[in-house]
């Protein structure tokens, strides 16, 4: 982490020296961002397309939501990325006002490796038992009763979790805290947890890789990583009692409720009858006042332009193409309202 942050710092300082003349020379501004791995497949494609269209570039480092927040706090990136919104306490620690811009909606899937078993149903009770280490065998009667007709093996369950500070963990633990009082009181919600069982792996790619290579494992990952590596995942029982698999439609259904003006909202365990229960927004984070650390107006303007583009139809179509649900209209409106408050030296940038 320290090495990456050092490299990001050097990159930002180097870019800052040249950004004041870059637009006049006809060259695009270079931006640096870092954070969540959950939306990284979408961000990599979207920022590449943005660069082709504008000549500006965004270099994105997938270092986890916790790393993205710290990088923004240390002011070594132009903007950060997180699947977990900042709490009021975390906002106060940032040293300046931060705004949250949602970019898409994703699913956290419960991936597993049981050769020959392509269908698995899990209830909130089974989720509690497995991830708290109370259910330790795949052929436990509690699992077989829910999965009638499925021949589950007499094999140890190995839980795989995120070892780094992770917004994916935040979304997963937010859901678990809503469906399990024991989880809420014992483990709680956060980007990093004290796990009672299991093995850790870094990033969504690390968890996905561990599960794909090790039979008997189960863990939580961003849906795109399960799709890309062809890892099987479970259907989860939602708040209406229906077993739902993640899809663009079921993830979008989770975001059908109200969105607050600051967009800081969790949509796990939605009461929508067709919603996939572990769904969540992912956000780009930026300082409301962009004149800091000798940032030029060009750099601030490029930051605003890149984030605005992520809300538009071209970027949202890219999100859908890689299995993230596009933003509902109300979320786009809320994001636009927030971006209209961004300032440079106290002056509103949006006219």
SVG drawing of the C-alpha trace seen along z (x, -y; Angstrom):
<svg xmlns="http://www.w3.org/2000/svg" viewBox="-43 -32 50 69">
<polyline fill="none" stroke="black" stroke-width="0.4" points="0.0,0.0 2.7,-2.5 4.6,-1.8 1.4,-2.3 0.6,-5.5 4.2,-6.8 3.9,-6.1 0.5,-7.8 2.0,-10.8 4.8,-11.1 2.4,-10.8 0.1,-13.5 3.0,-15.9 4.4,-15.3 1.0,-15.9 0.3,-19.0 3.5,-20.6 2.3,-20.2 -1.5,-20.6 -1.5,-24.4 -0.5,-24.4 -1.8,-21.1 -5.1,-22.4 -3.5,-25.3 -1.1,-22.8 -4.0,-20.7 -3.1,-17.8 -5.5,-16.2 -5.2,-16.4 -3.9,-13.3 -5.9,-12.3 -5.1,-9.7 -7.8,-7.8 -7.8,-4.8 -10.1,-2.7 -12.7,0.0 -12.0,3.2 -15.8,4.0 -16.5,1.6 -13.0,1.9 -14.0,3.8 -16.5,1.0 -14.1,-1.8 -11.3,-0.4 -13.5,-0.3 -15.2,-3.6 -12.0,-5.6 -10.4,-4.1 -13.4,-5.2 -13.3,-8.7 -9.6,-9.0 -10.3,-8.1 -13.1,-10.7 -11.4,-13.6 -7.7,-13.1 -7.6,-13.2 -6.6,-10.2 -7.7,-8.6 -5.2,-6.2 -7.2,-4.0 -5.7,-1.8 -7.8,0.9 -6.5,0.8 -9.8,1.4 -12.3,-1.1 -10.3,-1.7 -7.2,-2.6 -9.2,-4.9 -10.5,-6.8 -7.0,-7.1 -5.6,-8.2 -8.1,-11.0 -7.6,-12.0 -3.9,-12.2 -4.6,-14.2 -2.5,-12.0 -5.3,-11.3 -7.7,-13.5 -10.7,-11.4 -11.2,-8.2 -13.6,-5.3 -15.5,-3.4 -18.4,-0.9 -18.9,-2.2 -20.0,-5.8 -18.2,-7.8 -19.8,-8.0 -20.3,-11.4 -17.2,-10.6 -15.1,-9.7 -16.3,-12.8 -15.1,-14.9 -11.6,-13.3 -11.2,-14.2 -10.3,-17.8 -12.7,-19.2 -16.2,-18.5 -16.4,-15.4 -19.2,-14.6 -20.3,-11.1 -21.2,-10.5 -22.8,-7.1 -21.7,-5.5 -23.6,-2.2 -25.2,0.5 -23.6,3.9 -24.2,7.2 -22.1,9.0 -22.6,12.7 -22.0,15.7 -19.6,17.7 -18.7,21.3 -16.7,24.2 -18.5,27.5 -17.8,29.4 -21.0,30.7 -23.3,28.5 -24.6,25.6 -27.6,24.7 -27.5,23.7 -30.1,21.9 -29.1,20.0 -31.4,18.4 -30.4,15.6 -30.2,18.3 -27.8,20.4 -25.7,17.3 -25.4,16.6 -24.5,20.2 -21.9,20.6 -20.1,17.3 -20.1,17.4 -18.6,20.9 -21.6,22.6 -22.3,24.7 -19.0,26.4 -20.0,29.2 -21.6,28.9 -24.0,31.8 -25.2,30.3 -28.9,31.0 -29.7,27.3 -28.3,26.8 -29.8,30.1 -33.3,29.2 -33.3,26.0 -31.7,27.7 -33.9,30.7 -32.7,33.1 -29.1,31.6 -26.4,34.2 -24.1,32.1 -20.7,33.6 -19.5,34.5 -16.8,31.9 -15.6,29.1 -16.8,25.5 -13.9,23.0 -15.0,19.4 -13.0,16.9 -13.1,13.2 -11.5,9.9 -8.2,9.3 -8.0,5.6 -10.3,2.7 -13.1,3.3 -16.4,1.7 -17.5,5.1 -17.1,6.3 -19.1,3.2 -22.0,4.1 -21.9,7.8 -21.7,7.0 -24.4,4.4 -26.7,7.0 -25.7,9.6 -26.3,7.0 -29.8,6.5 -30.8,10.2 -28.9,11.5 -29.0,10.0 -26.2,12.3 -24.1,11.0 -25.0,7.4 -24.2,7.7 -21.1,9.9 -19.3,9.0 -21.1,5.8 -20.7,3.8 -17.5,2.3 -14.9,2.3 -12.7,4.6 -14.0,7.3 -12.8,9.6 -13.7,12.9 -14.5,15.9 -13.5,18.4 -12.0,18.6 -9.0,17.4 -8.4,13.9 -7.5,12.8 -6.8,9.4 -9.3,7.7 -12.2,9.1 -9.7,10.7 -7.9,12.4 -11.1,13.8 -12.4,14.9 -9.1,16.6 -8.9,18.4 -12.5,19.7 -12.0,20.8 -8.8,22.8 -10.0,24.4 -12.9,26.9 -15.2,26.5 -14.8,22.8 -17.4,20.1 -17.1,16.3 -18.5,13.0 -17.3,11.2 -18.4,8.6 -20.6,10.3 -18.4,9.4 -15.6,11.4 -17.8,14.5 -19.0,14.0 -15.5,13.5 -14.0,16.5 -17.2,18.6 -17.5,19.2 -20.9,20.5 -22.9,18.6 -26.0,19.1 -29.5,17.8 -30.4,15.9 -33.7,15.7 -34.7,12.0 -36.9,10.2 -40.1,11.4 -39.0,15.0 -38.1,15.4 -34.9,17.0 -33.2,14.5 -30.1,14.7 -28.3,11.5 -29.2,9.9 -29.5,6.4 -33.2,6.5 -33.0,7.8 -30.1,5.5 -32.0,2.5 -35.0,3.5 -33.0,3.0 -32.5,-0.7 -36.2,-1.5 -36.5,-3.3 -35.8,-7.0 -32.3,-8.4 -31.2,-11.1 -29.7,-14.3 -26.2,-13.3 -26.7,-9.8 -25.4,-8.0 -27.7,-5.1 -27.4,-1.3 -29.9,0.7 -29.2,4.2 -32.1,6.4 -34.5,4.3 -38.2,4.7 -38.8,4.9 -40.2,8.4 -38.0,8.9 -34.7,7.4 -31.5,9.3 -30.7,8.8 -27.0,8.0 -26.9,5.0 -25.2,1.7 -24.2,-1.6 -20.6,-2.3 -19.3,-5.9 -16.6,-8.2 -15.5,-10.6 -14.1,-14.1 -13.5,-17.2 -16.1,-19.8 -13.4,-22.5 -11.0,-21.6 -8.3,-24.3 -6.0,-22.4 -2.4,-21.1 -1.6,-23.6 -4.2,-21.9 -4.8,-24.0 -8.2,-25.0 -7.6,-22.7 -7.1,-19.8 -10.2,-20.6 -12.2,-21.0 -10.9,-17.7 -11.9,-16.0 -15.4,-17.4 -15.7,-16.5 -14.6,-12.9 -17.0,-12.3 -19.9,-14.0 -19.2,-11.7 -19.5,-8.6 -23.2,-9.6 -24.0,-10.0 -25.6,-7.4 -22.4,-6.2 -20.7,-5.3 -23.9,-3.9 -24.2,-1.6 -20.7,-0.4 -21.8,0.4 -24.7,2.5 -22.4,4.3 -20.3,5.7 -23.1,6.7 -23.5,3.7 -27.0,2.1 -27.1,-1.5 -28.2,-4.3 -31.9,-5.1 -32.9,-8.5 -33.2,-9.9 -29.7,-8.9 -28.4,-10.7 -30.3,-13.8 -29.0,-13.7 -25.4,-13.3 -25.8,-16.2 -27.1,-18.4 -24.0,-17.5 -21.6,-18.2 -23.2,-21.7 -21.9,-22.6 -18.2,-21.9 -16.0,-25.0 -12.6,-26.3 -11.2,-29.0 -14.7,-29.4 -16.4,-29.9 -18.9,-27.5 -17.5,-25.6 -20.8,-24.7 -22.5,-27.7"/>
</svg>
